[in-house]
Amino acid sequence: MERELTLEIVRVTELGALAAAKWIGRGDKNAADGAATTAIRSMFDSVSIDGTVVIGEGEMDDAPMLYIGEKVGSKDGPEVDVAVDPLEGTEVVAAGLPNAQAVIAIAEKGSLLHAPDIYMEKLACGPELAGKLSLNDPVELTLQKAAQYTGRALSDLTVMVLDRERHADLIARLRGAGVRIKLLGHGDVAGAIAAALPDSGVDLYLGSGGAPEGVLAAAAMRCLGGDMQGRLLPGGPIEWQRCVSMGIADPSRVLTLTDMAGTGDVLFAATGVTSGEFLDGVRLIGKDRAETHSVIMRASSRTVRYIRSMHYLPLKRFPAGLAELPPIGQAASL
């Protein structure tokens, strides 16, 4: 993939974030998600790829756009897999909470896992621990290995976990082991990525979250040199068969980083909607400008770029229909 694609992709997440920001704190998660999805889909037409959505908003029958299998891009570029979450954190935006973002990953065709929309158990870590841990190990052994390989005491390790009732036992075991715990209210993708960012203070990310978000996080880990493992958690025979129908013959096996994000080149881009772990949210500047904060990464070079962009809103080409949304300034200042 050409490196020029990096700026093309971040322009897509920027427009999605700007559209979603109009709905911050308005209590309507569906409207926020719809706005981001419409904006991102419209911007994809200008991106020089022949893309197929493998992680999207759902199936063609229940998702009017960005459905799994949909073709995106201008069709005059490389054939690629596309994983997209137009708005990771729909409820977050509706409530005006942190860690909402627009996220896209692009990889060589056939690289990204076709993951069903179910839960996935996850283990993410940075480059120092890459290839040295196993999701099959008890959490206590994982912590001991992390301490051994980093040369640090257990009490100096920090583990990030989504703050959910389903993680009560995990949190109790982490506390029993003596590690620090950083509870994350929202933002499954950002949480996993934090484990590979050198200045985040997070050593491991553990727990369960969405499988599609797991694929997006794995793509970012490919770019950061970190590691991630996942195990699908089907909620019954129907979800088990759903996994099998999507090409995952044994849904109970541990999925490696390459299972989820391949071995070829990967591009990952995200733009903050509300401020969070590593991205600032959309911010109004005066009456007609807005600032966005984005990250763009590439696996082949492991380059990570943070981009602050100033947008002159009267000249921003929002898709038809989005012009009727509330003025961005009424939401973005929250």
C-alpha positions as CSV (number, residue, x, y, z in Angstrom):
1,M,0.0,0.0,0.0
2,E,1.2,3.5,-0.8
3,R,2.1,5.7,2.1
4,E,0.0,8.5,0.6
5,L,-3.0,6.5,1.7
6,T,-2.3,7.5,5.3
7,L,-3.5,11.0,4.8
8,E,-6.4,9.9,2.7
9,I,-7.6,7.6,5.5
10,V,-7.2,10.2,8.3
11,R,-9.4,12.6,6.3
12,V,-12.1,10.0,6.4
13,T,-11.9,9.6,10.2
14,E,-11.8,13.4,10.7
15,L,-15.1,13.9,8.8
16,G,-16.7,11.1,10.8
17,A,-15.6,12.6,14.1
18,L,-16.8,16.1,13.1
19,A,-20.2,14.7,12.1
20,A,-20.5,12.7,15.4
21,A,-19.4,15.7,17.5
22,K,-22.6,17.4,16.6
23,W,-24.4,14.9,18.8
24,I,-22.2,15.0,21.9
25,G,-24.3,15.0,25.1
26,R,-27.7,15.0,23.2
27,G,-28.7,11.6,24.4
28,D,-29.3,10.1,20.9
29,K,-26.7,7.4,20.3
30,N,-28.3,6.2,17.0
31,A,-28.2,9.7,15.5
32,A,-24.6,10.1,16.5
33,D,-23.7,6.7,15.0
34,G,-25.7,7.4,11.8
35,A,-24.0,10.8,11.3
36,A,-20.5,9.3,11.6
37,T,-21.4,6.4,9.4
38,T,-22.9,8.6,6.7
39,A,-19.9,11.0,6.7
40,I,-17.3,8.2,6.6
41,R,-19.1,6.4,3.8
42,S,-19.2,9.5,1.7
43,M,-15.5,10.2,2.2
44,F,-14.5,6.7,1.2
45,D,-15.5,7.4,-2.4
46,S,-12.4,9.7,-2.7
47,V,-9.9,7.2,-1.3
48,S,-7.7,5.4,-3.8
49,I,-8.5,1.8,-2.8
50,D,-10.6,-1.1,-4.0
51,G,-11.8,-2.0,-0.5
52,T,-14.1,-4.6,1.0
53,V,-15.6,-4.0,4.4
54,V,-14.8,-7.0,6.7
55,I,-15.6,-5.3,10.0
56,G,-18.5,-2.8,9.7
57,E,-21.9,-1.8,11.0
58,G,-23.4,-5.3,10.4
59,E,-24.9,-7.4,7.7
60,M,-26.4,-6.0,4.5
61,D,-29.9,-6.9,5.7
62,D,-29.7,-4.8,8.9
63,A,-27.1,-2.2,8.1
64,P,-27.9,0.3,5.3
65,M,-24.3,1.3,4.8
66,L,-20.8,0.1,5.7
67,Y,-22.1,-3.4,6.0
68,I,-19.9,-6.5,5.9
69,G,-19.0,-7.2,2.3
70,E,-19.7,-3.7,1.0
71,K,-17.3,-2.3,-1.5
72,V,-15.7,1.1,-0.7
73,G,-13.1,3.4,-2.2
74,S,-12.6,4.8,-5.7
75,K,-11.8,1.3,-7.1
76,D,-8.6,2.6,-8.7
77,G,-6.2,1.5,-6.0
78,P,-5.0,-1.7,-4.3
79,E,-7.5,-4.4,-3.2
80,V,-7.7,-4.2,0.6
81,D,-9.7,-5.3,3.6
82,V,-11.4,-2.5,5.6
83,A,-12.3,-2.6,9.2
84,V,-14.3,0.4,10.3
85,D,-16.0,1.6,13.5
86,P,-17.5,5.0,12.5
87,L,-18.1,5.7,16.1
88,E,-16.6,3.6,18.8
89,G,-18.6,4.7,21.8
90,T,-22.1,5.6,20.6
91,E,-23.4,5.7,24.2
92,V,-20.3,7.7,25.2
93,V,-21.1,10.4,22.7
94,A,-24.8,10.5,23.7
95,A,-23.8,11.0,27.4
96,G,-20.9,13.4,26.7
97,L,-18.3,10.9,28.2
98,P,-14.6,10.4,27.3
99,N,-13.0,8.0,24.8
100,A,-15.3,8.1,21.7
101,Q,-13.5,8.0,18.4
102,A,-13.9,7.2,14.7
103,V,-11.6,4.3,13.7
104,I,-10.5,2.7,10.5
105,A,-7.9,0.0,9.7
106,I,-6.9,-1.0,6.2
107,A,-4.8,-4.1,5.4
108,E,-3.8,-6.2,2.4
109,K,-6.7,-8.3,1.0
110,G,-7.4,-11.4,3.1
111,S,-5.5,-10.1,6.1
112,L,-8.2,-9.0,8.6
113,L,-10.3,-11.5,10.5
114,H,-14.0,-11.6,9.7
115,A,-15.1,-11.3,13.3
116,P,-18.7,-11.6,14.3
117,D,-20.3,-9.0,16.6
118,I,-19.9,-11.0,19.8
119,Y,-17.6,-10.8,22.9
120,M,-13.9,-11.6,22.7
121,E,-11.5,-12.3,25.6
122,K,-8.4,-10.2,25.1
123,L,-4.8,-9.9,26.1
124,A,-2.7,-7.0,24.8
125,C,0.8,-5.9,25.6
126,G,3.6,-3.7,24.3
127,P,6.8,-4.7,22.3
128,E,8.7,-5.7,25.5
129,L,6.3,-8.5,26.2
130,A,5.3,-9.4,22.6
131,G,5.4,-13.2,22.0
132,K,6.1,-14.0,25.6
133,L,2.6,-14.3,27.1
134,S,-0.3,-16.6,26.5
135,L,-4.1,-16.1,26.9
136,N,-4.3,-19.8,27.9
137,D,-2.3,-19.1,31.1
138,P,-4.1,-18.2,34.4
139,V,-4.0,-14.4,34.9
140,E,-1.6,-14.9,37.9
141,L,0.9,-16.7,35.7
142,T,0.6,-14.0,33.0
143,L,1.4,-11.3,35.6
144,Q,4.4,-13.3,36.9
145,K,5.8,-13.7,33.4
146,A,5.2,-9.9,32.7
147,A,7.1,-9.1,35.9
148,Q,9.9,-11.5,35.0
149,Y,10.4,-10.3,31.4
150,T,10.2,-6.6,32.3
151,G,12.4,-7.0,35.4
152,R,9.9,-5.2,37.6
153,A,8.0,-6.1,40.7
154,L,4.3,-7.1,40.4
155,S,3.5,-4.0,42.4
156,D,5.0,-1.9,39.7
157,L,2.9,-3.3,36.9
158,T,-0.3,-1.6,35.7
159,V,-3.2,-3.5,34.1
160,M,-6.0,-1.8,32.3
161,V,-9.5,-3.4,32.4
162,L,-12.9,-2.2,31.2
163,D,-15.0,-1.3,34.3
164,R,-17.8,-3.9,33.8
165,E,-19.6,-6.2,36.2
166,R,-18.4,-9.2,34.1
167,H,-14.9,-8.4,35.1
168,A,-15.5,-8.5,38.9
169,D,-13.6,-11.8,39.3
170,L,-10.7,-10.7,37.1
171,I,-10.3,-7.5,39.0
172,A,-10.4,-9.3,42.3
173,R,-7.6,-11.7,41.1
174,L,-5.5,-8.7,39.9
175,R,-5.9,-7.0,43.2
176,G,-4.9,-10.3,44.9
177,A,-1.7,-10.4,42.9
178,G,-0.8,-6.9,44.0
179,V,-0.7,-5.1,40.6
180,R,-2.1,-1.7,39.9
181,I,-5.4,-1.5,38.1
182,K,-6.5,1.2,35.8
183,L,-10.2,0.9,35.2
184,L,-11.5,2.1,31.9
185,G,-15.0,3.4,31.6
186,H,-15.3,3.3,27.8
187,G,-13.1,2.7,24.8
188,D,-12.2,-0.9,24.2
189,V,-9.9,-0.1,21.2
190,A,-8.1,2.7,23.0
191,G,-7.7,0.6,26.1
192,A,-5.9,-2.2,24.2
193,I,-3.7,0.3,22.3
194,A,-2.6,1.9,25.6
195,A,-0.7,-1.2,26.5
196,A,1.7,-0.6,23.6
197,L,2.1,3.1,24.0
198,P,5.4,3.9,25.8
199,D,4.0,6.9,27.7
200,S,0.6,5.5,28.7
201,G,1.8,3.8,32.0
202,V,-0.1,0.7,31.1
203,D,1.6,-2.7,30.8
204,L,-1.2,-5.0,30.0
205,Y,-4.8,-4.9,28.8
206,L,-7.0,-7.8,30.0
207,G,-10.7,-8.7,29.8
208,S,-13.5,-9.1,27.3
209,G,-14.9,-6.7,24.8
210,G,-16.3,-6.6,21.3
211,A,-14.7,-8.9,18.7
212,P,-14.8,-6.3,15.9
213,E,-13.1,-3.9,18.2
214,G,-10.5,-6.6,18.9
215,V,-9.6,-6.8,15.2
216,L,-9.2,-3.0,15.0
217,A,-7.0,-3.0,18.1
218,A,-4.9,-5.9,16.6
219,A,-4.4,-3.8,13.5
220,A,-3.0,-1.0,15.7
221,M,-0.8,-3.5,17.5
222,R,0.7,-4.6,14.2
223,C,1.7,-0.9,13.7
224,L,3.0,-0.4,17.2
225,G,5.1,-3.6,17.5
226,G,2.9,-4.9,20.4
227,D,1.1,-8.1,20.7
228,M,-2.6,-9.1,21.1
229,Q,-4.3,-12.4,21.5
230,G,-8.1,-13.0,21.5
231,R,-10.6,-15.8,22.1
232,L,-14.1,-15.5,20.8
233,L,-16.8,-16.0,23.5
234,P,-20.0,-17.3,21.6
235,G,-23.1,-16.9,23.8
236,G,-24.6,-20.2,22.6
237,P,-25.1,-22.5,19.6
238,I,-26.3,-19.7,17.3
239,E,-23.3,-17.5,17.9
240,W,-21.0,-20.5,17.6
241,Q,-22.4,-21.4,14.2
242,R,-22.2,-17.7,13.2
243,C,-18.4,-17.9,13.9
244,V,-18.1,-21.0,11.8
245,S,-20.1,-19.5,8.9
246,M,-17.6,-16.6,8.9
247,G,-14.6,-18.9,8.5
248,I,-13.6,-19.5,12.1
249,A,-13.7,-23.3,12.2
250,D,-12.8,-23.5,16.0
251,P,-14.2,-20.5,17.8
252,S,-12.7,-21.7,21.1
253,R,-9.0,-21.5,19.9
254,V,-6.7,-18.6,20.8
255,L,-6.4,-16.1,17.9
256,T,-3.0,-14.7,17.4
257,L,-2.1,-11.2,16.2
258,T,-1.5,-12.5,12.7
259,D,-4.8,-14.4,12.8
260,M,-6.5,-11.1,13.4
261,A,-4.4,-8.7,11.4
262,G,-2.3,-10.7,9.0
263,T,1.4,-10.3,8.3
264,G,1.4,-7.7,5.5
265,D,1.2,-3.9,5.7
266,V,-1.5,-2.3,7.8
267,L,-2.7,1.3,8.2
268,F,-4.6,2.4,11.2
269,A,-6.3,5.8,11.8
270,A,-8.4,7.2,14.5
271,T,-9.8,10.7,15.3
272,G,-11.1,11.6,18.7
273,V,-14.7,12.6,19.1
274,T,-14.6,13.1,22.9
275,S,-11.3,13.4,24.7
276,G,-9.9,10.1,25.9
277,E,-6.8,8.0,26.7
278,F,-4.6,9.1,23.8
279,L,-6.7,11.4,21.6
280,D,-8.4,14.8,22.3
281,G,-11.9,15.3,21.2
282,V,-13.4,17.7,18.6
283,R,-13.0,21.3,19.8
284,L,-14.8,24.3,18.5
285,I,-12.6,27.3,17.6
286,G,-14.7,30.5,17.3
287,K,-17.9,30.1,15.4
288,D,-16.9,28.5,12.2
289,R,-13.8,26.4,12.9
290,A,-13.2,23.1,14.7
291,E,-10.0,21.3,15.7
292,T,-9.5,17.5,15.4
293,H,-6.8,15.3,16.9
294,S,-5.9,12.1,15.1
295,V,-3.4,9.3,15.0
296,I,-2.2,7.5,11.9
297,M,0.0,4.4,12.1
298,R,1.6,2.1,9.5
299,A,2.9,-1.4,10.2
300,S,5.6,-1.6,7.6
301,S,7.5,1.4,9.1
302,R,6.0,1.5,12.6
303,T,5.7,5.2,12.2
304,V,3.1,6.8,14.5
305,R,1.9,10.3,13.5
306,Y,-0.4,12.5,15.6
307,I,-2.2,15.1,13.5
308,R,-4.0,18.3,14.7
309,S,-6.2,19.7,12.0
310,M,-8.1,23.0,11.8
311,H,-11.3,22.7,9.8
312,Y,-13.2,25.7,8.3
313,L,-16.7,24.3,8.7
314,P,-18.5,26.4,6.1
315,L,-16.4,24.8,3.3
316,K,-16.6,21.3,4.8
317,R,-18.4,18.9,2.4
318,F,-20.8,17.1,4.7
319,P,-23.1,14.6,2.9
320,A,-26.6,15.6,2.1
321,G,-28.8,15.4,5.1
322,L,-26.2,16.2,7.7
323,A,-26.6,19.9,7.2
324,E,-29.8,19.6,9.2
325,L,-27.9,18.5,12.3
326,P,-27.4,20.8,15.3
327,P,-24.5,23.3,15.0
328,I,-21.2,21.7,16.0
329,G,-20.5,24.4,18.5
330,Q,-23.4,23.5,20.7
331,A,-21.9,20.0,21.3
332,A,-18.2,20.2,20.7
333,S,-17.6,22.6,23.6
334,L,-18.8,20.0,26.1
